[in-house]
Every structure is written in structure tokens, then in C-alpha cells.
Amino acid sequence: MDGTEPHPRLRFSAVAPQRPIGTLADDVRGGLLNPPRTLPAKYFYDEVGARLFEDICATEDYYPSRCEEALLREHGRELMAAMDAEHLIELGSGSSRKTRHLLRHADAGVTYWPFDVSEAMLRDAAAALVEAMPELSIHGLVGDYHAGLDVPLPETGRRAVLFLGGTLGNFKPDQAKTFLREIRDLLRPGDSLLLGADRVKNPAVLERAYDDRDGVTARFNLNVLSVLNGRLGGDFDLSAFEHRAVYNREAERIEMYLEARRPQTVHLSAMDHRIRLEAGERIRTELSHKYTPDSIRGLLAPAGFELRRLLTTPEPHAYSLVLARATD
């Protein structure tokens, strides 16, 4: 796949994994077969789940995407000037919809490096961008950033990594620090990190955002059972589970669960395993940590970053863009 595309400002490369990533079967063995039962949030995003997440972002209750886009729209020019980067690497770029508010301020000679596991989405988004922005070059990266950041960047030129969407919140604190150190290894002193981070706030606002009144998040959460049914030959009955989203005040995070409505036994034929669930038993499907200015600094400093700007939308929907500098 590595090579020149028909458009002279567009190319793609596959990013080889630097370490193994567990399969769905591995993660089921490690988290789902025995209590406390868990599944990684990455399995939300099959084709149906990806569409449902776009629908979530359009709901009145789910503010993070809307707030982040407002900050990028309002501050895009100053952020691009502050980063002063020739290479913009976006992890989990998806459709690059919100990133347009930055890229439209890019100078000639800037290269955008969208990094995503979905080659089809990456190609569609990159083709649209390169047509809309005649001074921008794009080098798409196809791969799973959880498997490493072995990105084929040139030796010259200032770099900036974009990690938007509040995705860092899906990592446990130790995992977040490890991943930030890995990002730091991709950068040189003076390079930048632009991070989306949801803020600690009224628990009622948080819980409503993850349990919207239209029920879209519930369908999104339940869809992960359809993924298990399709990929592992499961016989989960989606109507036998209830979506739950609760705020853990001590850990400062939203926790999403699927709760069994009744006792049941589920068969995963591809693994030849049966799972016995009691009424009220839960499967945790997502963690979404929320941050304060102090906890943001506490993540950045050990990873080799210094906070430069903290742009935040007003309460009750406080959400931040964090601009950090890689230190010596």
C-alpha cells in the first residue's frame, strides 16, 4: 500500500505493529468469561457502532464533541500558530471533521498525517481534504496506534501530535501516562501535543451525556453484544440487557455497563465457551476519565510535557483543549 496515489499531494502507508494487540477472543478470555466482567471499548466501533457514535455526537445531551469543535473553530488559528508545526500527526483521526478547523489555517508545506485503523474512512477523509485545501499535503497512516507509533516521519521539521475527542480518558491513569510517554518519544524538545480532555463537573451532567434521553448511547453500548454474536458466534439476546452509565466520584470517571435483566447462559460457539450471568450482573464496557487542571498536569509532567495553554468551554459543559510542549 505504501506508495504514491493518483493525487500528487496524497499518499498512504501501513504502520507495522511494534507489539502484539490482543484479539477479540483474547480480550474475552481475559475479561468477559469471569467476574468482574469487562470488554475493551474499542469493540464498539464496527460499522454500525461507528454510525451510532456519529448519532451520539449529534444528540443534545452529549456535549464533548460539540464543545471540542467549538474550541477548535474559535481558536484554530492561534493553536496552529502556537504549534508552528510542519507535520501534524492525528491519532484516531476518523473522518477528520473537527480537525478541519485547524487545517484550514495550515501554511503551505504542512503535511497532515491522519492515523486510523479504518483504511476506508481514512481514504475518504483524506481525498476530501486534499481537494478542499490546495496547500495541504496528506500522508495517511493505516494501523492501530495501540500497537505502537512507528510513524515514517522525515527527520526535519517541527512536529505536533493531535489526540482529540477526549480519547485519553478511556485509558486508566497508568496506561494514560505510558501512552503519553510513547507520544513524547515521537517528538523532539519544543514540539507540541494538542489533547482533548473532558473536565470533572456535575455528575448529573456527566451521566446524562452517557445516557442520553434519546437512547442512542444505549443502542451504541448494546451493539457490542452484536459484535460478539457476529465475530464469535455468540447468542446474546440484546433485549436481556440494560444500559447503565454511572459516575464514580472517587475515580473521577464515567463507567458504562451492560446489566443483565435476568439470569441467562450465553454460548460463544467460536470459542466453545458458555457464560453464566445472574440477574443484575454487569459487564463493564467503557471507562471515561474526567480531569481537573491539576490532574492534567499530573499526567503531562511525568511524560515529558509542559502545559502551555488550557482552553475550556463554560460550565455546565466544561471541556478543554490542552496544548502542551515537549520538554528537554
N, C-alpha and C positions, 0 to 999 in steps of 0.2 A: 504493500500500500504506500510505502514511502516513495515520494516522487513528485514531479511537477504535475499540477492539474491543468485543465484547459484554460483557466483564468490565470494570467501571469502573476497576480498578487495573492494567489491562494494555493496552499498545499496542505498535505496531511501526513502524519507519521503515527505509527503504532508505538506505544510506550510499553516496553517489555517489563513484566513484573520483577521487582527485586526480591520479593519474598512471596511465599505461597499465601493465597487467600482461601479460607475455608469455603467449601461448597455448601449449598443449602442442606444437604444431608449431614454434613459435618456439624453445622450450626444447630440442626435439630437434635442430633445426638448430644451435643454439649449443653443445650439449653432447654429443649422442649420436653424431652422424654421424662424428666423427673422434676419435681418441685424444688425450689421456686422456678416456675417455667418462664422462659424468655425467648424472644426471637429478635435478631438484629433488624433495625429499622430499614436497612437497605432493601429488604424484600418487599416493601410497599410498592416499589416503583417498576412494576411491569407496565405494559401498555395501558391497561385500564387504570392502574394506580396513578400513573403519570398524568392522565387526563383528569382524574379526580382531584389531584393536588392542584392543578390549574384552577379547577372549580372552587377549591377551598380558598385559594388566594383572592377569588372574586367575591367571597361572602362578606357581609357587613362585619361579622364578628372577628374574622381572622385579620388582625391589624399588621403583623410583622412585614409581610411583603409590601403592603401599601405604604407603610412608614418608611421602609428602606428605599423604595422607589422615589418617594418624595424627597428624601435627603440626597439621593444621587442626582435628581433633577435640579435641586436648588444649589447644590454645592459641587456639581460635576467639574466645572471649570477650575475652581480653586484646588480641588483634590488632584486633578491631573497636573496642575502647575506644581503643587507641593511634591508629588511623587517624581515628577520630571524624569519619567522612565521611557526608554526606547523599547522595552519589552514588557508587556502586560500579560501575566500568566494567570488565568482564571481557573480555579479548581471547582469541578462540578458546574460547568458553565451552562448546561441545559440549553434553553432557547436563546440565551444571551439578551433577553428582552430588556431587563433593567440596566444591563451594562452599557446599552446604547447611550445612556445619559452621560457616561464617561467618555466613550469612544468618539462621540461627535465633537469632542474638544481635543482630539489627538492631533499632534503635529504630523507633518509629512515625515515619513521614515519610521513611524512607530509600527511595531508588529504586535498583534494580538494573538495570544496562544491559548485558545479555549481548550480545556482538558475535560473530557467526559467519557463515560463508559458507553454511551449510545452513539454509535457511528452515524446512524441515520439522522438523528437530531442534530448532531454536530455539523454534518454536511449541509443540512437545510439551513441552519442558522448562519453558518459561515458564508454560504453563497448569497444569502440575502444581505448580509453586512457588507461584503466586498462590493456589491453593486451599489449600495446606498452611500458608501463612504469612499470616494475615489482616491483618498490619500492613505488609506489604511491597508496594510498587508496582514494576512491571516495565515497562521500555521496551526492547524487543528491537531490536537493530540488525542488519540483514541486509546483509552485504557482506564484502569481503576486506580485512582490516586491512593487508595488504601494500601495498594501493593508497592508503593514507592514513587518517588518523584525524579526518576531518571530522565529528565527532560533535555532534549538536544539543543540547548541554548547556545548562541555564539558566545565567545569569550569576552567580547567587547559590548559596552552599552549598559546603562543603568537598568535595573530590573525592579518590578513590583509584582507581588502576588496578591490576587483578589480572592478572598474566601467569604462569599456573601451568603445571604439567606439565613443567617443565624445557625448555620450547619455545625459550627463548632460546639454548640450546645448539645448536640447528640452524642458527644464524647463524654465519658466520665472524666473527672478532673485530671487524673494521672495520664489518661490517654490523650487529653487535650494538650497537656504540656509536652508530651512526647511528639505529637503531631506538629505542634508549633516549632519545636526544635528541628524537625525534619524540614519544615518550610524555611527556617533560618539557614539551614545548610545549603539551600538553593540560592541564597542571596549573599551579597557582599556588604561590608560595612557601608552604611549610607543608603542602601536600598530600602524599599518600603513594603509594608503589609497593610492592606485595606481589608478590614474584618467587619462583618455584620454580627451584632450581638444584641440579643433581646435583654431587657432590663427587669430586675426584680420590681414587682408592683403589686397592686391589689390582687389577691388570689382569685377573687370573683372574675376579674377581667381576664386573667390568665386561663382559668378553667373554661370560661365561655369561648375563648379563642380556639380551644382544642375540643370543644363540644358545642359546635355552632347550632343555632336554633333551626337551621335548615337540614341538619342531619348529614351534611356532606362528609364531615370528618368521620362520622360513624361508619359510613359506607366505605370510606378510604381504609379505615382500620380493619373492618371485616374482610375487605378484599384480600388481605394477606392470607386468609384461610383458603381463598380460591387459588392463590398461588401454590399453596401446599397441596391442594387437591390436584391441580394440573401437573405439577412437576414431580410430585412424589406419590401419586396415585392415592391421595387421601380421600376420605369420605366425610369431611367436616360438614356439618349442617350449619350454615351461617345463621339461620334463624334461632339456633340454640345458644347464641352468644350475644352479650350486651356490651356495647362500647362504654368504657369508663375513662375519664380524664381527671386526675386529682393533682393538686399542688402539694408537694412535700416541702413544708416551710423550713425544716431543718436543713435539707439538702439544696434548697432554693431551686427546685426543678419541677416541671410538669412530668407526670408519669402516665402513660397511656397503657390501658389494659383491655383485653378481651375477657369478659367474665362469663363463665358457664351458667346458663339459666337453669340447667337440670343435670342430674348425673348422666354420664354418657361414656361410651367407649368409641374411640376413633381408630381406624385402621389406616396405616400408611403402607400400602402394598409394595411400593418400590423398595422399602427398607425392611419389610416384613416385621413391622413393629405395631403394637397396639398401645394406645394411651388412654388410661382411665382418668376421667375428670369428675370430680364431685361438684354438686351444685354450689355456686359461689366461688369456685376455684378460678384463679386468674392466670392469664398469660400476659406478661409484660412485653409490649411491642415497641415502645419508644421512651427514651428519656430526652427531655429538652431543658437543659440548664439555663437559668437566668442569672444576670450578672449585675454587680454594682461597680462603680469606678474602682474601688479597692480590689475587688476580685478580678477585674480585668487586668489591672497592673500586676496582680499576683500570678496571673498566667503568663503575661508577656515577659516580665523581667527574667525569670529563670531560663527562658528560651532564647534570650539574647536580643530582646526588643525593648525599645523605649517608647512610651506613649507620646505622640505628638499632638494629635487632635482627637477630641471626643465630641462628635456631633450627635445631638439627641433630640428626638421629637418630643412635644409636650405631653405631660400626663393627660388623661389616664393611660395613654398608649405609648409609653416611653420605649423607644428603640434607638439603638446607637450604631453609627458608623465609627469604627476605631481606626485611626491612621497611626501606624507605628513605624519606627525606624530601626533597621538592623544595626546593632551596636558593634563596636570593635571586639 
